[in-house]
């Protein structure tokens, strides 16, 4: 009951920022428009450097359910910086591009340091740093720390224009997060391109050697760890040093840009998109069996469909669904996924004539190493002050029957986000 009251109260607070309320408060229409942060390097603007800066500030409750008995827990509110980022890319020739992206994630009162330098949590780090060359109009080759990923659209999700508040947790689409990569980025080479309505991205990468095994300690097969690259094979030779991933898409209606890898969450009625995709992620000899000394291949596959359709009156319908098949070895349960299958879907509607977009997202995981299916549910409401450039989001977040979440089978949380990007 307390959870419902709190959720309704926060919902009313967010709805207080309705268009009618704003109109009453503002005698004159506020001009929210701006020119992108772009430095032209020639007169016609075909050569340029583009800068993007964004912040996402969160206010979250603690878990509203006690892990031990399921009763209502004491309410605590916490502020955090979910993301603070800066990205710059330069197109100084039609044949090559350079991109750099740095920032921080998850800064909270629990990892602040006294002077900002006696701990690693507040420090900025590289998210992306790559160069790209055009071979021809259908083929581009790039190299560096990059985000050209398999195996779903949401694996390549942009954090600037989520339809939901954030990536759905557990991060099944970012399944390698912090295990073989650096915050969903790998070091390696990629190829990408498009032919009419079809586009593709393929990458050959090296996994990180950060010592994180990535396995759930309570799994049914504790002999397996995601540490194959750190262990020699039976002949004493190094192995497990290659990750291959890719995503292939056919766009039935409007064509989306593939200049950058970041997939748009919703165009808010500015495009009519219907796209079908399929992808894979393969890490030969990625998992290691500590009992037998043998390596196990990691192979994942997925298929998805994305719809973002304008509605009469300035609204928008957004829907997405994906099926993911994971294989890390028998009964293996990873931090974010596990051997088995996951279904994910979300739907949201930008109400015509308004700046409000309610949504719901759901995922269900069926893993060999866990006795029962896991689930996650997000119910939220976006209020777009100026599209994705300035928005507020209120969300009820639930993870059910998942022992990986800090010992709590169920997580129930209310979160609010203020998001601004320029």
MARKOL-715446 format. One record per residue (C-alpha): residue in one letter; x, y, z; residue number from 1. Coordinates in steps of 0.5 Angstrom, whole numbers, padded with zeros to 4 digits. Each point is the difference from the previous one (the first is absolute). Layout:
REM residues N
code|u|v|w|pos
a|X|Y|Z|NUM
...
***
This chain:
REM residues 422
code|u|v|w|pos
x|0000|0000|0000|1
x|0006|0005|0002|2
x|0003|-0002|-0007|3
x|-0006|0002|-0004|4
x|-0001|0007|0004|5
x|0007|0002|-0001|6
x|-0001|-0002|-0007|7
x|-0006|0004|-0001|8
x|0003|0006|0003|9
x|0006|0000|-0004|10
x|-0005|-0001|-0006|11
x|-0004|0006|0002|12
x|0006|0004|0001|13
x|0003|-0001|-0007|14
x|-0007|0001|-0003|15
x|0000|0007|0003|16
x|0005|0002|-0006|17
x|-0006|-0001|-0005|18
x|0000|0004|-0006|19
x|-0006|0004|0003|20
x|0004|0002|0006|21
x|0006|0002|-0003|22
x|-0005|0004|-0005|23
x|-0003|0004|0006|24
x|0007|0001|0003|25
x|0003|0003|-0006|26
x|-0003|0006|-0003|27
x|0004|-0001|-0006|28
x|0002|-0006|-0003|29
x|0007|-0002|0002|30
x|0005|-0001|-0006|31
x|0004|-0007|0001|32
x|0003|0000|-0006|33
x|0007|0000|-0001|34
x|0006|-0001|-0005|35
x|0004|-0007|0000|36
x|0007|0001|0003|37
x|0003|0000|-0006|38
x|0007|0003|-0003|39
x|0000|0000|-0007|40
x|0007|0000|-0004|41
x|-0002|0002|-0007|42
x|-0006|0005|-0002|43
x|-0005|-0005|-0002|44
x|0000|-0004|0006|45
x|0002|-0007|-0003|46
x|0006|0000|0004|47
x|-0001|0001|0008|48
x|0001|-0002|0007|49
x|-0006|-0002|0004|50
x|-0001|0000|0007|51
x|-0005|-0003|0005|52
x|0000|0001|0007|53
x|-0006|-0003|0005|54
x|-0001|-0002|0007|55
x|-0005|-0004|0003|56
x|-0002|0001|0007|57
x|-0004|-0005|0004|58
x|-0004|0000|0007|59
x|-0001|-0007|0002|60
x|-0004|-0004|0006|61
x|0004|-0006|0003|62
x|-0003|-0007|-0001|63
x|-0007|0001|0003|64
x|-0001|-0007|0001|65
x|0004|-0004|0006|66
x|0005|-0005|-0003|67
x|-0002|-0005|0006|68
x|-0007|0000|0001|69
x|-0003|0004|-0006|70
x|-0003|0005|0005|71
x|0000|0008|-0002|72
x|0007|0003|0002|73
x|0002|0006|0002|74
x|0000|0006|-0005|75
x|0007|0003|-0002|76
x|0001|0005|-0005|77
x|0007|0000|-0004|78
x|0002|0005|-0005|79
x|0005|-0002|-0005|80
x|0003|0002|-0007|81
x|-0002|-0006|-0005|82
x|0004|0003|-0005|83
x|0005|0006|-0002|84
x|0003|0000|-0007|85
x|0003|0004|-0005|86
x|0001|-0003|-0007|87
x|0003|0004|-0006|88
x|0001|-0003|-0007|89
x|0003|0003|-0006|90
x|-0002|-0001|-0008|91
x|0006|0004|-0003|92
x|-0001|-0004|-0007|93
x|-0005|-0005|-0003|94
x|0005|-0005|0001|95
x|0002|0000|0007|96
x|-0003|0001|0007|97
x|0003|0001|0007|98
x|-0004|-0001|0007|99
x|0001|0001|0007|100
x|-0005|-0001|0006|101
x|0002|0000|0007|102
x|-0004|0001|0007|103
x|-0002|-0003|0006|104
x|-0006|-0005|0002|105
x|-0003|-0001|0007|106
x|0003|0005|0004|107
x|-0004|0000|0007|108
x|0001|0002|0007|109
x|0003|-0007|0002|110
x|0006|0001|-0005|111
x|0001|0007|0001|112
x|0007|0001|0002|113
x|0002|0006|0005|114
x|0004|0004|-0005|115
x|-0002|-0003|-0007|116
x|0007|-0004|-0001|117
x|0001|-0005|0005|118
x|-0005|-0005|-0003|119
x|-0001|-0002|-0007|120
x|-0008|0000|0000|121
x|0000|0008|-0002|122
x|0005|-0001|-0005|123
x|-0001|0002|-0008|124
x|0002|-0006|-0004|125
x|-0001|-0002|-0008|126
x|-0006|-0003|-0002|127
x|0001|0001|-0008|128
x|0007|0001|-0004|129
x|0000|-0002|-0007|130
x|0002|0002|-0007|131
x|-0004|-0002|-0006|132
x|0001|0000|-0008|133
x|-0004|-0001|-0005|134
x|0002|-0005|-0005|135
x|-0006|0001|-0005|136
x|-0008|0003|0001|137
x|-0002|-0007|0003|138
x|0006|-0002|0004|139
x|0004|0004|0006|140
x|0005|-0003|0004|141
x|0002|0003|0007|142
x|0005|-0002|0006|143
x|0000|0002|0007|144
x|-0004|0000|0007|145
x|-0007|-0001|-0004|146
x|-0007|-0001|0001|147
x|-0002|-0004|-0006|148
x|-0003|-0006|0003|149
x|-0004|-0006|-0001|150
x|-0005|-0003|0001|151
x|-0006|0005|0001|152
x|-0002|0007|-0001|153
x|0000|0001|0007|154
x|0007|-0002|0001|155
x|0001|0006|-0004|156
x|-0004|0004|0004|157
x|0001|0008|0000|158
x|-0001|0003|0007|159
x|-0002|0006|-0003|160
x|-0007|-0001|-0002|161
x|-0002|-0006|0004|162
x|-0008|-0002|-0001|163
x|0001|-0003|0007|164
x|0003|0003|0006|165
x|0007|-0004|-0001|166
x|0002|-0007|-0003|167
x|-0004|-0005|0003|168
x|0003|-0004|0006|169
x|0003|-0005|0000|170
x|0004|0002|-0006|171
x|-0002|-0006|-0004|172
x|0002|0005|-0006|173
x|0006|0002|0003|174
x|0002|-0007|0002|175
x|0007|0001|-0001|176
x|0000|0006|0004|177
x|0006|0000|0005|178
x|0002|-0007|-0002|179
x|0004|0000|-0006|180
x|-0001|0008|-0002|181
x|0001|0007|0003|182
x|-0007|0002|0001|183
x|-0003|-0003|-0006|184
x|0006|0002|-0004|185
x|0005|-0005|-0003|186
x|0007|0001|-0003|187
x|0000|-0002|-0007|188
x|-0002|0001|-0007|189
x|-0007|0000|-0004|190
x|-0003|0001|-0006|191
x|-0007|0003|-0002|192
x|-0004|0002|-0006|193
x|-0006|0000|-0003|194
x|-0003|-0002|-0007|195
x|-0007|0003|-0001|196
x|-0005|-0002|0006|197
x|0005|-0005|0003|198
x|0006|0002|0004|199
x|0005|-0004|0004|200
x|0006|0001|0006|201
x|0005|-0006|0001|202
x|0006|0001|0005|203
x|0006|-0004|0002|204
x|0002|0002|0007|205
x|0004|-0002|0006|206
x|-0003|-0002|0007|207
x|0003|0004|0006|208
x|0004|-0004|0005|209
x|-0003|0004|0006|210
x|0000|-0006|0004|211
x|-0008|0000|0001|212
x|-0003|-0007|-0001|213
x|-0007|0002|-0002|214
x|-0003|-0006|0003|215
x|-0005|0000|0006|216
x|0003|-0003|0006|217
x|-0006|-0004|0001|218
x|-0001|-0003|-0006|219
x|-0001|-0008|-0001|220
x|0006|-0001|-0004|221
x|0006|0004|0004|222
x|0005|-0003|-0004|223
x|-0001|0004|-0006|224
x|0003|0007|0000|225
x|0000|0006|-0005|226
x|0008|0000|0000|227
x|0002|-0004|-0006|228
x|0005|0005|-0002|229
x|0003|0000|0006|230
x|0002|-0007|0000|231
x|0004|-0004|-0005|232
x|-0003|-0006|-0004|233
x|0003|-0007|0001|234
x|0005|0001|-0004|235
x|0003|0006|0004|236
x|-0002|0005|-0006|237
x|-0004|0006|0001|238
x|-0007|0000|-0002|239
x|-0007|0004|0001|240
x|0003|0006|-0003|241
x|-0005|0002|-0005|242
x|-0008|0002|0000|243
x|-0004|0000|-0006|244
x|-0006|0004|0000|245
x|-0005|0003|-0005|246
x|-0007|0003|-0002|247
x|-0004|0000|-0006|248
x|-0006|0004|-0002|249
x|-0005|0001|-0005|250
x|-0004|0006|0000|251
x|-0007|0000|-0003|252
x|-0002|0007|0001|253
x|0004|0006|0001|254
x|0008|-0001|0000|255
x|0004|0002|0007|256
x|0007|0003|-0001|257
x|0006|-0005|0002|258
x|0005|0006|0000|259
x|0000|-0002|0007|260
x|-0001|-0007|0004|261
x|-0005|0003|0005|262
x|-0007|-0002|-0001|263
x|-0006|0005|0001|264
x|-0005|-0002|0005|265
x|-0006|0004|-0003|266
x|0000|0005|-0005|267
x|-0006|0003|0003|268
x|-0004|0000|-0006|269
x|0005|0003|-0005|270
x|0002|-0007|-0003|271
x|-0005|-0006|-0002|272
x|0005|-0005|0001|273
x|-0001|-0008|0000|274
x|0006|-0004|0000|275
x|0001|-0008|0001|276
x|0007|-0002|0002|277
x|0004|-0006|0002|278
x|0007|0000|0004|279
x|0005|-0005|0003|280
x|0006|0000|0005|281
x|0005|-0005|0000|282
x|0006|-0001|0005|283
x|0004|-0006|-0002|284
x|0003|-0003|0006|285
x|-0003|0005|0004|286
x|-0002|-0004|0006|287
x|0005|-0004|0004|288
x|-0002|-0007|0004|289
x|0004|0000|0006|290
x|-0001|-0007|0002|291
x|0002|-0003|-0007|292
x|0005|0006|-0003|293
x|-0004|0000|-0006|294
x|-0003|0006|-0003|295
x|-0007|0001|-0003|296
x|-0003|0005|-0005|297
x|-0004|0005|0001|298
x|-0006|0001|-0005|299
x|-0006|0005|0000|300
x|-0005|0001|-0005|301
x|-0006|0005|-0001|302
x|-0006|0003|-0004|303
x|-0004|0006|0001|304
x|-0005|0005|-0003|305
x|0000|0008|0001|306
x|-0006|0004|-0001|307
x|0000|0008|0000|308
x|-0006|0003|-0003|309
x|-0003|0007|0000|310
x|-0008|0000|0002|311
x|-0005|0006|-0002|312
x|0001|0006|0004|313
x|0007|0000|0001|314
x|0001|-0007|0004|315
x|0004|-0006|0000|316
x|-0001|-0008|0001|317
x|0007|-0003|0002|318
x|0000|-0008|0000|319
x|0006|-0004|0001|320
x|0001|-0008|0001|321
x|0006|-0005|0000|322
x|0002|-0007|0001|323
x|0007|-0002|0002|324
x|0003|-0006|0001|325
x|0006|-0001|0004|326
x|0005|-0006|0001|327
x|0006|0001|0005|328
x|0000|-0008|0001|329
x|-0004|-0004|0004|330
x|-0004|0003|0006|331
x|0004|0006|0000|332
x|-0003|0007|0003|333
x|0003|0006|-0002|334
x|0000|0007|0004|335
x|-0005|0002|-0005|336
x|-0002|-0006|-0004|337
x|0001|-0007|0000|338
x|-0001|-0006|-0004|339
x|-0007|0000|-0003|340
x|-0005|0004|-0003|341
x|-0003|0007|0001|342
x|-0006|0004|-0002|343
x|0000|0008|0000|344
x|-0005|0005|-0002|345
x|-0002|0007|0001|346
x|-0006|0004|-0003|347
x|-0001|0008|0001|348
x|-0005|0005|-0002|349
x|0002|0008|-0001|350
x|-0007|0002|0001|351
x|-0002|0005|-0006|352
x|0000|0007|0002|353
x|0004|-0001|0006|354
x|0007|-0001|0003|355
x|-0002|-0006|0004|356
x|0002|-0007|-0002|357
x|-0002|-0006|0004|358
x|0004|-0007|-0001|359
x|0001|-0007|0003|360
x|0006|-0004|-0001|361
x|0000|-0008|0002|362
x|0005|-0005|-0001|363
x|0000|-0008|0002|364
x|0006|-0004|0001|365
x|0000|-0008|0000|366
x|0007|-0002|0002|367
x|0003|-0007|0001|368
x|0003|0001|0006|369
x|-0006|0004|0004|370
x|-0006|-0004|0002|371
x|-0005|0005|-0002|372
x|-0001|0005|-0005|373
x|0003|0007|0001|374
x|-0004|0006|-0002|375
x|0000|0008|0000|376
x|-0005|0005|-0001|377
x|0001|0008|-0001|378
x|-0006|0004|0000|379
x|0001|0008|-0001|380
x|-0002|0006|-0003|381
x|0004|0005|-0004|382
x|-0001|0008|0000|383
x|0004|0003|-0006|384
x|0001|0007|0002|385
x|0004|0001|-0007|386
x|0000|-0007|-0003|387
x|0006|-0004|0002|388
x|0004|0006|0002|389
x|-0003|0001|0006|390
x|-0005|-0005|0003|391
x|-0002|-0002|0007|392
x|-0002|-0008|0001|393
x|-0003|-0003|0006|394
x|0000|-0008|0000|395
x|-0002|-0006|0004|396
x|0006|-0005|0000|397
x|-0001|-0007|0002|398
x|0004|-0006|-0001|399
x|-0003|-0007|0002|400
x|0002|-0007|0003|401
x|0008|0002|-0002|402
x|0005|-0002|0005|403
x|0005|0004|-0003|404
x|-0002|0006|0002|405
x|0004|0001|0007|406
x|-0004|-0006|0003|407
x|-0007|0003|-0001|408
x|-0004|-0004|-0004|409
x|-0005|0006|-0001|410
x|0002|0007|-0001|411
x|-0005|0005|0000|412
x|0002|0008|-0001|413
x|-0002|0006|-0003|414
x|0004|0005|-0004|415
x|0000|0007|-0003|416
x|0005|0002|-0005|417
x|0001|0007|-0002|418
x|0004|0000|-0007|419
x|0003|0006|-0004|420
x|0004|-0001|-0006|421
x|0003|0005|-0005|422
***
